[in-house]
Amino acid sequence: MSKIEFTHQIAVIGAGVAGLAAATEVARLGLKTALFDDGMLGGLITNVGTLDGPPNHNGEAGADLVTAMLGAALEAAVDYQMGSVAKLTAAGDYWRVSGDEEVIVPRVILATGAQLRHLDVAGEAALMGRGVSQCAFCDGGLYRDKDVVVVGGGDAAFQEALHLAEVCANVTILLRGQAPRARQSFVGKVTGQNNVRLRVHTDVREIIGDDGVDAVRLYDQSLDAEETMAIDGIFPFVGLAPQTTLAPETTKRDDYGGLIVGADMQTDQNGLYAIGATRSQYGGQVVHALVDAQTVAQGIHQAVR
Ligand SMILES: Cc1cc2nc3c(=O)[nH]c(=O)nc-3n(C[C@H](O)[C@H](O)[C@H](O)COP(=O)(O)OP(=O)(O)OC[C@H]3O[C@@H](n4cnc5c(N)ncnc54)[C@H](O)[C@@H]3O)c2cc1C
């Protein structure tokens, strides 16, 4: 038996929807739970103006769902710790979770989520926040009656384009491929907007501007030709990169960097679980994060009984 004195029974790293739900579930099962949050409480959905799909189906703001979930976590007596986790160290049959505070636990749930990918083209980094944005809800108002480009063909790109269409003069969605991956409900809504157009087989090669965005240099794959398009803003939504740097390097990952887990959400490291956008094969929606949270809580409950 370990001689280590555990500070908590579970540490959950990341207070997005997956981490908030998992911490609440395990705490409700009677396990002393620490939840670490690096200041971006709620994670990706915090900036979503109108949530699509479950749990509420009524288009509530992401921030409202996060507030309700934090309330539930605190009510379940989750020990909520502000501050980023800088290091996660495996030490035999326990884990040391180090940030501003340190906790020692037999089990860690990694819920550090994902970051929006960048286009990685010239001009993007320099103009981030000055014409390049990844939040239509936060920044859309700055582009009232202006022309913007959204890059990407998934749900997030289409959802954000719909939000921009309410304020901008023109929204052009640029796709590298032939067809969008977004759900038909989003595609249908976009098609119904007369100020949104879809342009396929097009790559962004450069974002041009000094103090703000003036134009994008595009490559039209069909014509095998470049062109410059004048715009006022650009919103890249080209996928998510799982944040897994805290997991030991040897932890198995998929080709996209997501942590590979079993049916109980455990990685190949004993006592290290991964849920939500940080894991391989994540479903992509809030409802999937909630299911992951339930699954990991039930698995841990059975393991400790
Ligand atoms: C633009 C956009 C729109 C979307 N719209 C919808 C929608 O309408 N409906 C829907 O169901 N889904 C939507 N989604 C998907 C949904 O946002 C995600 O599936 C979900 O938020 C993933 O939650 P998560 O908790 O796994 O990860 P995240 O939301 O990424 O949360 C991870 C959390 O961990 C924190 N963290 C990271 N590293 C550390 C560390 N070292 N220490 C402490 N904390 C750390 C992060 O700051 C963050 O708070 C949308 C996604 C995007 C990008």
The ligand as an SDF file (V2000), in Angstrom:
LIG
                    3D

 53 58  0  0  0  0  0  0  0  0999 V2000
  -16.3480   28.2540  -32.6630 C   0  0  0  0  0  0  0  0  0  0  0  0
  -16.9130   27.0330  -32.0080 C   0  0  0  0  0  0  0  0  0  0  0  0
  -18.2850   26.9090  -31.8690 C   0  0  0  0  0  0  0  0  0  0  0  0
  -18.8230   25.7760  -31.2480 C   0  0  0  0  0  0  0  0  0  0  0  0
  -20.1710   25.6740  -31.1210 N   0  0  0  0  0  0  0  0  0  0  0  0
  -20.7200   24.5940  -30.5110 C   0  0  0  0  0  0  0  0  0  0  0  0
  -22.1380   24.4780  -30.3200 C   0  0  0  0  0  0  0  0  0  0  0  0
  -22.8950   25.3560  -30.7090 O   0  0  0  0  0  0  0  0  0  0  0  0
  -22.6230   23.3630  -29.7170 N   0  0  0  0  0  0  0  0  0  0  0  0
  -21.8170   22.3600  -29.2650 C   0  0  0  0  0  0  0  0  0  0  0  0
  -22.3110   21.3740  -28.7220 O   0  0  0  0  0  0  0  0  0  0  0  0
  -20.4570   22.4430  -29.4180 N   0  0  0  0  0  0  0  0  0  0  0  0
  -19.9060   23.5310  -30.0210 C   0  0  0  0  0  0  0  0  0  0  0  0
  -18.5430   23.6280  -30.1660 N   0  0  0  0  0  0  0  0  0  0  0  0
  -17.6980   22.5270  -29.6620 C   0  0  0  0  0  0  0  0  0  0  0  0
  -17.4740   22.6790  -28.1480 C   0  0  0  0  0  0  0  0  0  0  0  0
  -17.0570   23.9930  -27.8860 O   0  0  0  0  0  0  0  0  0  0  0  0
  -16.4130   21.6760  -27.6730 C   0  0  0  0  0  0  0  0  0  0  0  0
  -16.7890   20.3690  -28.0380 O   0  0  0  0  0  0  0  0  0  0  0  0
  -16.2510   21.6900  -26.1630 C   0  0  0  0  0  0  0  0  0  0  0  0
  -16.2250   23.0160  -25.6860 O   0  0  0  0  0  0  0  0  0  0  0  0
  -14.9630   20.9600  -25.7400 C   0  0  0  0  0  0  0  0  0  0  0  0
  -14.8570   21.0660  -24.3440 O   0  0  0  0  0  0  0  0  0  0  0  0
  -13.5620   20.5760  -23.5330 P   0  0  0  0  0  0  0  0  0  0  0  0
  -13.8610   20.8050  -22.0990 O   0  0  0  0  0  0  0  0  0  0  0  0
  -13.1960   19.2030  -23.9550 O   0  0  0  0  0  0  0  0  0  0  0  0
  -12.3570   21.4920  -24.0130 O   0  0  0  0  0  0  0  0  0  0  0  0
  -12.0990   23.0730  -23.9060 P   0  0  0  0  0  0  0  0  0  0  0  0
  -13.3480   23.8040  -24.1250 O   0  0  0  0  0  0  0  0  0  0  0  0
  -10.9340   23.3380  -24.8000 O   0  0  0  0  0  0  0  0  0  0  0  0
  -11.6570   23.3080  -22.3840 O   0  0  0  0  0  0  0  0  0  0  0  0
  -10.3890   22.9790  -21.8950 C   0  0  0  0  0  0  0  0  0  0  0  0
  -10.0860   23.8470  -20.7100 C   0  0  0  0  0  0  0  0  0  0  0  0
   -8.8340   23.4450  -20.1300 O   0  0  0  0  0  0  0  0  0  0  0  0
   -8.0800   24.6070  -19.8180 C   0  0  0  0  0  0  0  0  0  0  0  0
   -6.6620   24.2500  -19.7520 N   0  0  0  0  0  0  0  0  0  0  0  0
   -5.8260   23.9170  -20.7530 C   0  0  0  0  0  0  0  0  0  0  0  0
   -4.5880   23.6840  -20.2970 N   0  0  0  0  0  0  0  0  0  0  0  0
   -4.6360   23.8680  -18.9470 C   0  0  0  0  0  0  0  0  0  0  0  0
   -3.6700   23.7920  -17.9050 C   0  0  0  0  0  0  0  0  0  0  0  0
   -2.3990   23.4640  -18.1530 N   0  0  0  0  0  0  0  0  0  0  0  0
   -4.0530   24.0570  -16.6330 N   0  0  0  0  0  0  0  0  0  0  0  0
   -5.3450   24.3840  -16.3490 C   0  0  0  0  0  0  0  0  0  0  0  0
   -6.3100   24.4770  -17.3050 N   0  0  0  0  0  0  0  0  0  0  0  0
   -5.9520   24.2250  -18.5920 C   0  0  0  0  0  0  0  0  0  0  0  0
   -8.4230   25.5420  -20.9980 C   0  0  0  0  0  0  0  0  0  0  0  0
   -8.0950   26.8890  -20.7120 O   0  0  0  0  0  0  0  0  0  0  0  0
   -9.9220   25.3210  -21.0780 C   0  0  0  0  0  0  0  0  0  0  0  0
  -10.6030   26.1170  -20.1430 O   0  0  0  0  0  0  0  0  0  0  0  0
  -17.9790   24.7430  -30.7800 C   0  0  0  0  0  0  0  0  0  0  0  0
  -16.5880   24.8780  -30.9270 C   0  0  0  0  0  0  0  0  0  0  0  0
  -16.0570   26.0150  -31.5310 C   0  0  0  0  0  0  0  0  0  0  0  0
  -14.5740   26.1310  -31.6740 C   0  0  0  0  0  0  0  0  0  0  0  0
  1  2  1  0
  2  3  1  0
  2 52  2  0
  3  4  2  0
  4  5  1  0
  4 50  1  0
  5  6  2  0
  6  7  1  0
  6 13  1  0
  7  8  2  0
  7  9  1  0
  9 10  1  0
 10 11  2  0
 10 12  1  0
 12 13  2  0
 13 14  1  0
 14 15  1  0
 14 50  1  0
 15 16  1  0
 16 17  1  0
 16 18  1  0
 18 19  1  0
 18 20  1  0
 20 21  1  0
 20 22  1  0
 22 23  1  0
 23 24  1  0
 24 25  2  0
 24 26  1  0
 24 27  1  0
 27 28  1  0
 28 29  2  0
 28 30  1  0
 28 31  1  0
 31 32  1  0
 32 33  1  0
 33 34  1  0
 33 48  1  0
 34 35  1  0
 35 36  1  0
 35 46  1  0
 36 37  1  0
 36 45  1  0
 37 38  2  0
 38 39  1  0
 39 40  1  0
 39 45  2  0
 40 41  1  0
 40 42  2  0
 42 43  1  0
 43 44  2  0
 44 45  1  0
 46 47  1  0
 46 48  1  0
 48 49  1  0
 50 51  2  0
 51 52  1  0
 52 53  1  0
M  END
$$$$
